Amino acid sequence: MRVEFEVDGITLVGDLRIPDGEGPHPALVFTGPFTGVRDQVTGLYAERLTAKGYVTLAFDHRNWGESGGLPRGHEDPQGKLNDLRAAVSLLRGRPEADPERIGAVGICLGGGYALRFAAFDPRVKAFAGIAGAYNHPYGRHYETVLADLTQVLERQDQGGAVEYLPAVSEEGEAAMPGDEPYAYYGSTASPTWRNEVTRASIRELVTMDNMMGADFLSPTPGLIVHGVIDRFCSPEGAEEAYKRMGRPKKLVWLDARRHIDLYDAEPYVTQAVEATAEFLGEHV
């Protein structure tokens, strides 16, 4: 069912899925890829995990899809964490969901958000990251990039229009350039997804620290599911997050060769769903 809820004065829109059988059921909140909307990756995983017996909530974060928020197509890291908090509050208020059995599942960029969120919200009883991007700014040099993006923000601060670039492009400039992102977003029909993102979003991506969630997650259980080859969300990043997590924890490697294999390709989605359901069944 379609649901709407408020956070920071912004209306968010989501899809609440309820499994068959008498409740209350364990529940899961989802957050997904950069620029993604709820009828893409998060909706697919939500549907599959609802079939496993979970109440699920996949929603559009602020500034994306059907949810409110300005500027459109802008990545707001703290805003996304606030969105997740409000989403869990919604689940805890639903009679179909057990308020003491809620987990957070993140795919791609959402893996990092779900990790950081779960680390600091005691209402979340388990975390699962699938093909996750566990962003952090350490050991990298962004001086030139930050200088250029600060100029963008300065122009906007002085009254200029919000500046955009394509989210994906097979060739040329884009926030996510290359064949893999284009292969998924260029062929996935969604009435609410737009091939644009604010330039300032790139500054948010390179300065956010979601990896820190790994240091604070325990004793909340954590699962990481990742492909052995991933050119966009590195296996090394997944392994670092796993090593920094305390116990209980589990790491599952899948024989996927593309990042987007874990978006909608079989047998990888089924493998990821099965691993997630098994882990959550032990801990949520």
C-alpha positions, 0 to 999 in steps of 0.5 A, spaced: 500 500 500 502 507 498 503 510 505 505 518 506 509 520 512 512 527 514 519 528 516 522 535 517 516 538 514 517 534 508 512 529 505 515 522 503 512 517 499 513 509 500 510 502 499 508 498 505 508 491 503 505 486 508 506 478 508 500 473 509 499 470 515 497 473 522 502 478 525 505 482 528 511 480 523 518 483 523 519 489 519 525 492 514 526 499 512 530 500 505 534 505 502 538 504 495 542 506 490 544 513 488 538 517 484 534 510 485 527 511 487 522 505 490 520 502 484 527 500 482 532 496 486 529 497 493 522 495 491 524 489 488 528 487 494 522 489 499 517 485 495 522 479 495 523 479 502 515 480 504 515 474 501 519 471 506 515 474 512 517 481 513 513 487 513 517 492 508 517 499 507 521 502 501 520 509 500 523 515 496 528 519 500 527 527 500 528 530 493 527 524 489 521 520 486 515 522 489 517 525 495 518 532 497 524 536 498 528 541 494 532 542 490 530 536 486 535 530 485 540 533 490 543 528 495 542 530 502 546 525 507 543 528 514 536 528 510 537 521 508 538 519 515 532 523 518 528 520 513 530 513 515 529 515 522 522 517 520 521 511 516 522 506 522 517 510 526 512 509 521 513 501 522 513 501 529 506 505 529 503 499 524 499 494 528 502 489 522 509 490 524 513 488 531 516 494 533 521 490 537 523 486 531 526 491 525 532 491 521 535 496 516 537 493 509 541 498 504 543 496 497 549 500 493 549 507 496 544 505 501 548 500 504 553 505 507 546 509 509 543 503 513 550 501 516 551 508 519 543 509 521 543 502 524 549 504 528 546 509 532 539 508 532 537 502 538 530 501 535 534 497 529 536 490 531 540 488 525 543 491 518 544 488 512 548 491 506 548 488 499 553 491 494 554 496 498 558 503 498 561 504 504 563 512 503 569 515 507 573 521 505 580 518 508 586 517 504 583 521 498 585 527 495 579 532 493 582 539 493 581 540 485 574 537 485 572 541 492 574 547 489 570 546 483 564 544 487 565 550 492 564 554 486 558 551 484 555 552 491 557 559 491 554 561 484 547 558 487 548 562 494 549 568 490 542 567 486 544 563 481 540 557 478 541 550 481 546 546 476 545 539 474 548 534 470 546 527 467 545 521 473 548 516 467 551 517 461 554 511 456 559 516 454 561 523 456 560 527 463 555 524 468 555 523 476 555 515 474 558 515 468 560 508 464 556 502 461 554 499 467 549 504 470 547 506 463 545 499 462 541 499 468 538 506 468 537 507 461 533 500 460 529 501 467 522 504 466 520 508 472 515 514 471 518 518 477 526 517 476 529 522 472 536 522 469 539 528 472 542 530 479 545 536 482 552 538 481 553 539 488 551 532 490 558 530 488 561 534 494 556 530 498 558 523 496 566 525 496 565 528 503 560 523 507 563 518 512 558 512 512 564 507 514 564 510 521 558 506 522 562 500 522 566 502 528 559 503 532 554 498 529 556 492 535 552 489 538 547 490 533 548 484 528 551 486 521 551 482 514 555 484 508 553 481 501 557 483 495 560 481 489 567 478 488 568 483 482 565 490 483 567 496 479 563 501 482 562 499 489 569 496 491 569 489 494 575 492 498 570 497 501 566 491 503 571 488 506 574 494 510 567 495 513 566 488 515 573 488 518 571 494 522 564 491 524 564 488 531 560 481 532 555 478 531 557 479 523 557 475 517 560 476 510 557 473 504 561 473 497 557 472 491 560 470 484 557 476 481 561 480 476 558 487 475 555 491 480 548 491 477 548 484 477 545 485 484 540 490 482 536 485 478 540 479 475 539 472 477 541 468 480 544 474 484 538 477 487 535 470 489 542 469 492 542 475 496 535 475 498 536 468 501 543 470 505 539 476 507 533 472 510 537 467 513 541 472 517 535 476 519 531 470 521 537 469 526 537 476 529 531 480 528 
